């Protein structure tokens, strides 16, 4: 029996598989499902299903842990946390891993502010660390207020990265606020962002972000 039910990107799945954990992984996207299967072929302790957490009929009290990497926000809290608690064994752990949206420098943001206001006004391209910390705190409150989990512990670290223009736009294309845009608006946004970034001398994008963990335990009556 797998010890963990996972909602993870492919690279994270491989990392946990290399540690020797038995994993049951859920991937609703067909293309990512096949990629995950290909990358995990050498790990017999990994099973990957092409389904979503909502659609999957998990066995009650079957898992020691649920691991979700920047994924649980896709699932309605009314479904996510009761279902998670149901499939966890007594004292099982809910492990939430987050990389918040990488933010460019304030100067880069100011250069792109008008572009966002024109093509994606709903997206806040720059929030700042305090706002991102508040969002993480809000997730913790949702977990505890579900009544299904207790003893939540959390932490985060500051991270920095440097991207080429192509890699930065590729990164943005994977983030949920950008995925929610109409394709036409997203293409226009990226076109004008590229033109703006290509005016920079270095043509490199420096970003910062918080990488966080939240661990809570199944509530037992």
C-alpha positions as CSV (number, residue, x, y, z in Angstrom):
1,X,0.0,0.0,0.0
2,X,1.4,3.4,-0.9
3,X,2.4,5.5,2.2
4,X,1.7,8.8,0.5
5,X,-0.9,10.2,-1.8
6,X,0.8,12.9,-3.9
7,X,-0.3,16.0,-5.9
8,X,3.1,16.9,-7.2
9,X,4.9,18.1,-10.3
10,X,7.0,15.6,-12.1
11,X,10.4,16.7,-10.7
12,X,9.1,16.6,-7.1
13,X,7.7,13.1,-7.6
14,X,11.0,11.8,-8.7
15,X,12.7,13.5,-5.7
16,X,10.4,11.7,-3.3
17,X,10.7,8.4,-5.2
18,X,14.5,8.5,-4.9
19,X,14.1,8.6,-1.2
20,X,12.4,5.2,-1.3
21,X,8.8,6.3,-0.5
22,X,5.9,4.4,-1.9
23,X,3.7,6.9,-3.7
24,X,0.3,7.1,-5.3
25,X,0.4,10.2,-7.5
26,X,-2.6,11.9,-9.1
27,X,-2.2,13.9,-12.3
28,X,-5.3,15.2,-14.1
29,X,-3.4,16.6,-17.1
30,X,-2.9,13.9,-19.7
31,X,0.4,15.2,-21.1
32,X,1.9,15.6,-17.6
33,X,0.6,12.2,-16.7
34,X,2.5,10.5,-19.5
35,X,5.6,12.6,-18.7
36,X,5.4,11.5,-15.0
37,X,5.0,7.9,-16.0
38,X,8.1,8.1,-18.2
39,X,10.2,9.8,-15.6
40,X,9.2,7.3,-12.9
41,X,9.6,4.1,-14.9
42,X,12.6,3.0,-12.8
43,X,10.7,3.4,-9.5
44,X,8.4,0.4,-8.9
45,X,7.2,2.0,-5.7
46,X,5.4,4.8,-7.6
47,X,1.9,4.5,-9.1
48,X,0.5,7.4,-11.2
49,X,-3.2,7.8,-12.0
50,X,-4.6,10.1,-14.7
51,X,-7.3,11.7,-12.5
52,X,-7.9,14.6,-10.2
53,X,-8.1,14.6,-6.4
54,X,-11.8,15.4,-6.6
55,X,-12.6,12.6,-9.0
56,X,-10.4,10.0,-7.4
57,X,-12.2,7.5,-5.0
58,X,-9.5,7.1,-2.4
59,X,-9.6,4.3,0.2
60,X,-10.4,5.4,3.7
61,X,-7.5,5.4,6.2
62,X,-5.1,4.1,3.6
63,X,-2.2,6.6,3.7
64,X,0.4,7.9,6.1
65,X,0.6,11.3,4.4
66,X,-0.8,13.5,1.7
67,X,1.8,15.7,-0.1
68,X,0.6,18.5,-2.3
69,X,3.1,20.9,-3.9
70,X,1.4,24.2,-5.0
71,X,-1.7,22.1,-5.8
72,X,-4.3,22.1,-3.1
73,X,-5.5,25.6,-4.0
74,X,-7.0,24.1,-7.1
75,X,-9.4,22.0,-5.0
76,X,-12.4,23.5,-3.2
77,X,-11.7,23.5,0.6
78,X,-15.1,21.9,1.2
79,X,-13.8,18.9,-0.7
80,X,-10.1,19.0,-0.2
81,X,-9.7,18.8,3.6
82,X,-12.6,16.4,4.5
83,X,-11.5,14.0,1.8
84,X,-7.8,14.4,2.8
85,X,-8.7,13.5,6.4
86,X,-10.8,10.6,5.3
87,X,-8.0,8.8,3.4
88,X,-5.3,9.4,6.0
89,X,-4.6,6.9,8.7
90,X,-4.8,7.9,12.4
91,X,-2.2,10.6,13.1
92,X,-1.6,10.9,9.3
93,X,0.0,14.1,8.0
94,X,-1.1,16.7,5.5
95,X,2.0,18.2,3.9
96,X,1.5,21.3,1.8
97,X,4.5,22.7,-0.1
98,X,4.4,26.1,-1.7
99,X,6.5,28.2,-4.0
100,X,4.6,31.5,-4.1
101,X,4.6,33.5,-7.4
102,X,8.1,34.7,-8.2
103,X,8.3,38.5,-8.2
104,X,10.5,40.6,-10.3
105,X,12.4,43.5,-8.9
106,X,10.4,46.7,-8.1
107,X,12.0,48.5,-11.1
108,X,11.1,45.7,-13.5
109,X,7.5,45.7,-12.1
110,X,7.2,49.4,-12.6
111,X,8.3,48.9,-16.2
112,X,5.5,46.4,-16.7
113,X,2.8,48.0,-14.6
114,X,1.0,49.6,-17.5
115,X,1.1,46.4,-19.5
116,X,-0.6,44.4,-16.7
117,X,-3.2,47.1,-16.3
118,X,-4.0,46.9,-20.0
119,X,-4.0,43.2,-20.6
120,X,-4.4,41.5,-17.2
121,X,-5.7,44.0,-14.6
122,X,-6.8,41.1,-12.4
123,X,-3.1,40.0,-11.9
124,X,-1.1,41.7,-9.2
125,X,2.4,41.4,-10.7
126,X,4.1,42.6,-7.5
127,X,2.7,41.9,-4.0
128,X,5.7,42.1,-1.7
129,X,6.8,39.7,1.0
130,X,4.3,40.8,3.6
131,X,1.4,40.2,1.3
132,X,2.7,36.8,0.3
133,X,3.2,35.8,4.0
134,X,-0.4,36.9,4.7
135,X,-1.6,34.6,1.9
136,X,0.3,31.7,3.3
137,X,-1.2,32.5,6.8
138,X,-4.6,32.5,5.2
139,X,-4.1,29.0,3.9
140,X,-3.1,27.8,7.4
141,X,-6.4,29.3,8.7
142,X,-8.4,27.4,6.1
143,X,-6.7,24.1,7.0
144,X,-7.4,24.5,10.7
145,X,-10.9,26.0,10.3
146,X,-11.9,22.9,8.3
147,X,-12.0,21.1,11.7
148,X,-10.2,18.1,10.1
149,X,-6.6,18.9,11.1
150,X,-4.7,20.1,14.2
151,X,-1.2,21.0,15.3
152,X,-0.2,22.8,12.2
153,X,3.5,23.8,11.9
154,X,4.9,25.9,9.1
155,X,8.0,27.7,7.8
156,X,9.4,29.5,4.8
157,X,12.6,30.7,3.3
158,X,13.5,33.5,1.0
159,X,14.6,32.4,-2.5
160,X,16.1,34.2,-5.5
161,X,16.6,33.1,-9.1
162,X,17.7,34.6,-12.4
163,X,15.8,33.8,-15.6
164,X,16.3,34.4,-19.2
165,X,13.3,36.2,-20.9
166,X,12.2,32.9,-22.5
167,X,12.4,31.0,-19.3
168,X,10.7,33.7,-17.3
169,X,7.7,33.8,-19.7
170,X,7.6,30.0,-19.7
171,X,7.4,30.1,-15.9
172,X,4.6,32.6,-15.9
173,X,2.7,30.4,-18.4
174,X,2.5,27.6,-15.7
175,X,1.1,29.8,-12.9
176,X,-2.6,29.7,-12.1
177,X,-3.3,33.5,-12.5
178,X,-1.9,33.4,-16.0
179,X,-3.6,30.1,-16.9
180,X,-6.9,31.6,-16.0
181,X,-6.5,34.4,-18.6
182,X,-8.2,34.0,-22.0
183,X,-5.6,32.7,-24.5
184,X,-5.8,35.9,-26.6
185,X,-5.2,38.2,-23.6
186,X,-2.4,36.0,-22.4
187,X,-0.6,36.0,-25.7
188,X,-0.9,39.8,-25.9
189,X,0.4,40.1,-22.3
190,X,3.4,38.0,-23.0
191,X,4.1,39.7,-26.3
192,X,4.3,43.1,-24.6
193,X,6.1,41.8,-21.6
194,X,8.8,40.4,-23.9
195,X,9.1,43.7,-25.8
196,X,9.5,45.5,-22.5
197,X,12.1,43.1,-21.1
198,X,14.1,43.1,-24.3
199,X,14.8,46.8,-23.7
200,X,16.7,45.9,-20.5
201,X,20.5,45.9,-21.0
202,X,21.1,42.5,-19.2
203,X,18.0,40.8,-20.6
204,X,17.9,38.8,-17.4
205,X,15.0,38.7,-14.9
206,X,15.9,38.6,-11.2
207,X,13.1,37.3,-9.1
208,X,12.4,36.6,-5.4
209,X,9.9,34.3,-3.9
210,X,9.0,32.5,-0.7
211,X,9.3,28.7,-0.5
212,X,7.1,27.4,2.3
213,X,5.9,24.2,4.0
214,X,2.8,23.6,6.1
215,X,2.3,20.3,8.0
216,X,-0.9,19.4,9.9
217,X,-2.1,16.2,11.5
218,X,-5.4,14.5,11.1
219,X,-7.8,15.4,13.9
220,X,-8.9,12.3,15.9
221,X,-12.1,12.6,18.0
